Amino acid sequence: MLSRDGWGGLAVLAASLLLFWGTLGLKDNPLVPIGPGFYPRIVLGVTAVLSLWLLLADVFASKPPAASRREPLNYRLVALTFAVFGLYVGALPYLGFRIATGLYVAATCALLAPPRNAKTWAGVFILAVLTALVTYLVFERYLLVLLPRGRLTGF
Amino acid sequence: MFELLGAGLLNILQLKYLMPLFIGSLIGVVGGALPGITITMTVIVVLPFTFGLEPLQGLSAMIGVYVGGETGGLITSCLLGIPGKPSAVATTFDGFPMAKNGEPGRALWLGIWASIFGGLLGAVFLVATTEPLATIALAFGPWEYFSLFILALSMVAGLVESSLAKGLVSGAIGCIITILGNDPVLGQERLTLGIPFLSGGIPFLPVLIGVFAFAQIMSEVERMGGGVKAAEGVDRGVSLAVSHVKVMWEIVSRPFLLLWSTFIGLVIGVLPAIGGSAANMLAYDQAKKFSRHPEKFGTGIPEGIIASESSNNANVAGSLVTIMAFGIPGDAVTAVMLGALTIHGIQSGPLFISQNATLAYGMFAAYILAHGLVLLVLLPGVRWMLHMVTIPKAMLFPVVIVLCVIGAYALNNTMDNVYVLLVFGLFGYGMVKSGFPLAPFILGVILGDQIEINLVRAIMTDSNPWLFLTRPISGVLLAASVLSVAAAIWQHRRSQKRLAQAAQDDAADF
């Protein structure tokens, strides 16, 4: 059975071989001695060899018994945090920076430390509004960075 | 040189440069003091604010963050027993016991003054060596550059403790990122997978921000809600007053320890992409080995604090040497600085110091002055910093991520960079969970283009591939790459044998 090193090696090997195959379609130019595929083939070839090494090292390694006690990790929270961020990135062009950022900060805050009473909800709300407004003012007004406007909101 | 440095110091003393340097130092101290917020993350947060500033203003702010962060990390290490950042881990070993033994002020200020001394000794090295090293690098042709970059990658991969193969694969993946897009000779599209955005290649800053920020934040998020017990620190109302002359004397009366730890920090800093976390552990280990009373280490002795803190601040100077002389980032923070330079259209590398003398000497001056400013922040504010650690991460992380988004978006005002941020945020977290080190990956992303350009230039100048080996400097650099990989394999096998032996001994005990 492969460990995470073995699976990692296998994934990188597959990706590098797939991309290597992709470089075979690149056409060389007779005017220059080196074509566009020259360096990518070297990099992908070296990566394939290295990932094969990783894979084989894992296959032939004597695996120590798994540690019995580990700190429990909250992967569900990680997945949800990524999902909220994905929604934020997706919503930015439609809602605009100020609205999307306010919603994102409030949602992530509430996700990471669920508010228990009206006071903590107020804290989340204030942080969300302040983050959206302060970053907008500092970057748009002072640093002249044009932040995304919403296609739906025009804001 | 001294004339230019003097001019640089006068330049930085102008309010328009001094202010960003001070604010950067303040933010750095706070970021360094907050456990779970690394200096890399702090400098990433500061990055978007520098876009609208002059290059020297922006870089001064970043240097302030860097120096402040290295010093700020020791506050929680000494007073709470929680390292504020990885490069302050070794400070905890003696700083916290000393504080618990009733001398929190001594522990804290020994660390702060050792940081200042180590950093300023590092400044001497920074100013004295950067220009001569850049002059040597100017004599390099494409063969030497190619070999230098290969050496940098192989060294970083080789220094990964867990697995050499993983370090090398990680560096290679970084190089793969750079082959997507147009080739540098004819501009022909390659491996763009039909995505128009990829034809211009993937910009490295959103990759760097995504990988480092999300890897760090998500690694903290996965531990949230687990009911982790807060560390028992010293009483927050306890006096931190101390005789500064006495504390300084404790440091300077150990000149060998101070100089050796500083030297270790500088060497680790000069080596690409290793960082202060290795420097402070190595310096602590060396201090223990050279000590006449190694058994006292870990009980709260000044030597442990001085070694750790002088080395991690000197490490900053070493990292700056590498980026300013060769254009190779010494660690993740200098990689972000490299990005800031690129945004302002400044090419780092051997020509940097001769073509941008005002900027380069301004950076030296900023580095020197940052130590004084950090002291200025800490003298009245050290107790206040201790209260900063109570800021809930649930409130801090979304704000940090918003600033990361702005940093990526503002590079060229397109959402494409934000999508890159999201993709590489996931990718970076995946790499961490699969045990692939991030440092070689980022170095691969940064150097991949340069490796290709120099390889192509070398072959187009002379198609004889043996020149990479027969040109003396190039040959030596490539031989050093092979040696570093061989040394890493040897070291890895030795540690595996030790582990196996220890496991056998444990089994025999039962």
Interface residues (C-beta under 8 A of the other chain):
Chain A: R4 D5 W7 G8 G9 V12 S16 L19 G22 T23 L26 K27 N29 V32 P33 I34 P36 G37 F38 Y39 P40 V43 L44 V46 T47 L50 S51 W53 L54 A57 P64 E71 P72 L73 N74 Y75 L77 V78 T81 F82 F85 G86 Y88 V89 L92 P93 T101 Y104 V105 T108 C109 L112 A113 G123 L127 T131 T135 V138 F139 Y142 L143 L144 V145 L146 L147 P148
Chain B: P48 F49 F51 G52 L53 S163 A165 K166 L168 V169 A172 I173 C175 I176 I179 D183 V185 L186 Q188 R190 L191 I217 M218 V221 E222 R223 M224 G225 G226 P392 K393 A394 M395 F397 P398 V399 I401 V402 L403 V405 I406 Y409 A410 N413 M415 V418 Y419 L421 L422 G425 L426 Y429 K433 S434 G435 F436 G448 I451 E452 L455 V456 I459 M460 S463 A503
